[in-house]
């Protein structure tokens, strides 16, 4: 008797029957479409996939995916998804949220999910503003940002999400943007295929409250000169003629140089698999904001045992050492028991 394989899925199989309700022109639409079109290629099944979100515009995502999903509370999506991934390691668990949701009230949950290397695919939509609550400054808004909550300009130094993830020792860290479906899908594919905590920052336009925040980077006419593609094993070069590149100066700082001036041998060769995250962190600091040339792609992709697998290993070892006992039976037993 041969196993009968389930039929291949299509993008329609992954799309729910709910009306998609974001502001017309919102970058969330392109991210949603990229995910829905990618899912059939990943070989998973809707019934084995879960999207967990927090609060915010991006957090509506689970409604539009024909999978299991949970619209959780503000900032807690990584914590809830951690519990799910630990209890059901057979599921494909995704976390979706915005920069405010994940880096403000949820910052603590995010960094611990990353440092523990929980097997999650985390997509963070960064529009540098609070959209759902109508335009307050967020943890990624630039210094001096004038909003309803900062009428004289924000005084807060913004987070660099990629730097935060690398500082938390995330094993997979990438950046993409909502104007390039092909690049988004490649980053999402890499993140989902990674075993452990995978973090992807997505530059996403909020055309109502922060329109054009990334236009200097993502406009088609600007991409050659403003987006620096990171490709493992290749020199970090960009520009229409690849005439510019990134080099490391004697003080260990990344700087943009002319390839003709310094020579090909001086250009940094990208190594996403480098165990020590310092070089990836240096690249994440190359740009101080979206008005400067900015790296996109995979910053870091390294292997480390994921948290669920290590926890199960400890439980098995503890049971072997005792020679008896069944943890699952204990957890599902009456509320009292004897300890000998």
C-alpha positions in Angstrom: 0.0 0.0 0.0 1.4 3.4 -1.0 0.9 6.6 0.8 -1.3 9.1 -0.9 0.2 12.5 -1.0 -2.1 15.5 -0.4 -2.8 17.6 -3.5 -0.5 20.6 -4.1 -1.9 23.9 -2.8 -2.3 27.2 -4.6 -2.3 30.7 -3.4 -6.1 30.6 -3.2 -5.8 27.7 -0.7 -3.9 30.0 1.6 -6.2 33.0 1.3 -9.1 33.3 3.7 -12.6 34.5 2.7 -12.2 37.7 4.8 -12.3 41.1 3.1 -8.8 42.5 3.4 -9.2 45.8 5.2 -6.1 48.1 5.3 -5.9 51.6 4.0 -5.8 51.7 0.2 -2.2 51.8 -0.9 -0.8 50.3 2.4 2.3 48.3 2.0 0.7 45.5 4.0 -1.1 44.4 0.9 2.0 43.6 -1.0 3.5 41.7 2.0 0.3 39.6 2.3 0.3 38.8 -1.4 3.9 37.8 -1.3 3.3 35.4 1.6 0.1 33.9 0.1 1.9 33.3 -3.3 5.0 31.8 -1.6 3.3 29.4 0.8 2.4 26.7 -1.9 6.1 26.7 -2.9 7.2 25.9 0.6 5.5 22.5 0.7 3.6 23.1 3.9 -0.1 22.6 4.6 -2.6 25.3 5.8 -3.8 22.9 8.5 -0.3 22.6 9.9 0.5 26.3 9.8 -0.2 29.0 12.4 0.1 32.8 12.2 0.2 34.6 15.6 0.0 38.4 15.8 -0.2 41.1 18.4 -2.0 44.5 18.1 -1.6 47.0 15.2 -2.3 47.2 11.5 0.0 44.3 10.7 -1.6 42.2 13.3 -4.7 41.8 11.1 -2.6 39.4 9.1 -4.0 36.1 10.5 -7.5 37.0 9.4 -6.4 36.9 5.8 -4.5 33.6 5.9 -6.5 30.4 5.5 -4.5 28.8 8.3 -4.8 28.5 12.1 -4.2 31.9 13.6 -4.4 34.0 16.7 -4.8 37.7 17.1 -3.2 38.0 20.5 -2.6 41.0 22.9 -0.2 43.9 22.4 3.4 42.8 22.2 2.8 39.3 23.4 2.8 37.4 20.0 6.4 36.1 20.4 5.6 34.8 23.9 2.3 33.1 22.8 4.0 31.7 19.7 6.9 30.4 21.9 4.4 28.3 23.9 2.8 27.0 20.8 6.1 26.1 19.2 7.3 24.3 22.3 4.0 22.3 22.7 3.6 21.5 19.0 6.9 21.2 17.2 5.1 19.7 14.2 3.5 23.0 13.4 4.9 25.8 11.2 4.6 28.8 13.5 4.9 32.4 12.1 4.8 35.7 14.1 3.6 38.9 12.5 3.7 42.4 14.0 4.7 46.0 13.5 7.6 48.0 14.9 5.6 49.4 17.7 4.0 46.1 18.7 7.3 44.2 18.7 9.8 46.8 19.8 7.9 48.8 22.4 5.5 46.8 24.6 6.7 43.6 23.0 10.5 44.2 23.0 11.2 42.0 26.0 9.3 39.1 24.5 11.0 39.5 21.1 14.6 39.5 22.3 14.0 36.5 24.6 12.4 34.5 21.7 15.5 35.3 19.6 18.1 34.6 22.2 16.5 31.2 23.1 16.3 30.3 19.4 12.7 29.3 19.5 11.7 27.7 16.2 9.7 30.7 14.9 9.5 32.7 11.6 9.1 36.4 12.8 8.1 39.0 10.3 8.3 42.6 11.6 6.6 45.3 9.5 8.6 48.5 10.0 6.8 51.7 8.9 8.4 53.9 11.6 5.1 55.0 13.0 2.0 53.8 15.0 -0.6 53.4 12.2 -3.6 51.7 14.0 -3.7 54.4 16.7 -3.4 57.2 14.2 0.2 58.4 13.9 2.1 58.5 17.1 5.9 58.1 17.0 7.2 54.5 17.4 10.4 53.0 18.6 11.9 53.2 15.1 10.8 56.9 14.4 13.8 59.2 13.7 15.0 61.8 16.2 13.0 65.0 15.7 9.9 63.2 14.3 6.9 65.5 14.6 3.7 63.5 15.4 0.6 63.9 17.5 2.4 62.5 20.5 5.6 64.5 19.8 4.5 67.9 18.5 7.9 69.4 19.2 9.8 66.4 17.7 10.8 63.1 19.2 13.8 63.1 21.6 14.1 59.3 21.5 17.0 57.5 19.9 15.4 55.0 17.6 16.0 51.2 17.6 17.7 49.6 14.6 15.7 46.4 14.4 18.4 44.4 12.7 20.9 45.5 15.3 18.5 44.6 18.1 18.0 41.1 16.6 21.8 40.6 16.2 22.4 41.8 19.7 20.0 39.2 21.0 22.1 36.5 19.1 19.3 35.6 16.7 20.5 32.8 14.4 18.8 34.2 11.3 18.4 38.0 10.6 17.4 39.6 7.3 15.9 42.8 5.9 13.7 43.4 2.8 11.1 45.9 1.6 7.5 45.9 0.4 8.3 47.2 -3.1 10.1 44.0 -4.3 8.0 40.9 -4.1 10.8 38.6 -5.4 13.2 39.8 -2.7 10.6 39.5 0.0 9.7 36.0 -1.0 13.4 34.9 -1.0 13.9 36.3 2.5 10.7 34.7 3.7 11.7 31.4 2.2 15.1 31.5 3.8 13.6 32.5 7.2 11.0 29.7 7.1 13.5 27.0 6.1 15.8 28.1 9.0 15.6 25.9 12.1 15.4 28.2 15.1 14.4 31.9 15.5 14.3 33.7 12.2 13.8 37.5 12.1 12.9 39.5 9.0 12.5 43.3 9.1 10.4 44.6 6.2 10.4 48.2 5.3 6.7 48.9 4.9 5.1 52.1 3.8 2.3 53.7 5.8 0.8 56.0 3.1 -1.5 57.7 5.6 0.6 58.6 8.6 4.2 58.3 7.4 4.0 58.3 3.6 7.3 57.9 1.7 9.4 57.1 4.8 11.5 54.7 2.7 11.0 56.2 -0.7 14.6 57.4 -0.9 15.6 53.7 -0.7 12.8 51.8 -2.4 11.8 54.0 -5.3 12.7 52.1 -8.5 15.0 54.9 -9.7 16.9 55.0 -6.4 17.4 51.3 -5.6 20.7 50.8 -7.5 22.4 53.6 -5.5 20.6 53.2 -2.2 20.1 49.5 -1.6 23.2 47.4 -0.8 22.5 43.7 -1.5 24.1 41.2 0.8 24.9 38.0 -1.0 26.7 35.2 0.9 30.3 34.7 -0.5 30.2 37.7 -2.8 31.8 41.2 -2.5 29.4 43.8 -1.0 29.0 46.0 -4.1 26.2 48.2 -5.4 25.4 51.0 -7.8 24.2 50.8 -11.4 27.6 49.6 -12.5 28.5 48.0 -9.2 31.0 50.8 -8.9 30.6 51.3 -5.1 31.3 48.9 -2.3 31.7 48.4 1.4 35.1 48.1 3.0 36.3 47.8 6.6 38.5 50.7 7.8 41.5 50.2 10.1 39.3 50.9 13.1 36.9 48.1 12.1 34.1 50.4 10.8 32.2 49.7 7.7 32.4 52.4 5.1 31.2 53.0 1.6 34.0 53.3 -1.0 34.6 53.6 -4.7 35.8 50.2 -6.0 38.0 52.0 -8.5 39.7 53.9 -5.7 40.4 51.1 -3.3 40.5 48.0 -5.6 38.4 44.9 -5.6 40.5 43.1 -3.0 39.6 45.8 -0.4 35.9 45.2 -0.7 34.3 43.2 2.1 33.1 39.7 1.1 29.8 38.9 2.9 29.8 35.9 5.2 26.3 35.3 6.6 27.5 32.1 8.2 30.2 33.6 10.4 29.6 32.3 13.9 30.6 35.6 15.6 27.9 38.3 14.9 30.2 41.3 15.1 30.6 41.7 11.3 26.9 41.4 10.7 26.3 44.0 13.4 28.8 46.3 11.8 26.9 46.1 8.5 23.7 46.8 10.3 25.2 50.1 11.5 26.3 51.2 8.1 23.2 53.3 7.6 21.9 55.7 10.2 18.5 55.8 8.5 16.6 55.5 5.2 18.2 58.6 3.7 21.6 56.7 3.4 22.6 53.6 1.4 21.2 50.7 3.4 22.1 46.9 3.3 19.3 44.5 2.5 19.3 40.7 2.4 20.5 38.1 5.0 22.8 39.5 7.6 23.3 36.3 9.6 22.3 32.7 9.1 24.0 30.3 11.6 23.1 26.9 13.1 22.4 26.5 16.8 20.2 23.9 18.5 16.7 25.3 18.8 15.0 25.8 22.2 12.3 23.2 21.8 14.7 20.4 20.7 17.0 21.2 23.7 14.2 21.2 26.1 12.9 17.9 24.9 16.5 16.5 25.2 16.6 17.6 28.8 13.3 16.1 29.6 14.3 12.8 28.0 17.6 12.8 29.9 15.8 13.5 33.2 13.4 10.6 32.7 16.2 8.3 31.8 18.1 9.2 34.9 15.1 8.6 37.2 14.4 5.3 35.5 10.7 5.8 35.8 8.0 8.4 35.5 6.0 9.9 32.7 6.0 13.7 32.6 3.1 13.8 30.3 1.0 11.6 32.6 2.0 13.7 35.5 1.0 17.0 33.9 -2.4 15.5 33.0 -3.0 13.8 36.4 -5.0 15.0 39.4 -3.9 18.2 41.1 -2.1 16.4 44.0 0.5 13.6 44.0 3.0 12.1 46.4 6.7 12.9 46.3 8.9 10.2 47.7 
